[in-house]
């Protein structure tokens, strides 16, 4: 592999791989907090999503309420 091909491959990996790794690292960092909230919005039309949404809403109105596991 000559230098031009190696340089092109390195630039491609940097411009494609680094943003993907940043997105994955960001999801790993905030996913446990925001992931369930986003999932409830997508599941609102199902019984499970409505139940979780009601539980989250009750917990936000009553801070002493413990969510069911």
Secondary structure, DSSP 8 states (H G I E B T S, - for coil): --HHHHHHHHHHHHHHHHHHHHHHHHHHHHHHHHHHHHHHHHTTTSHHHHHHHHHHHHHHH-TT-----
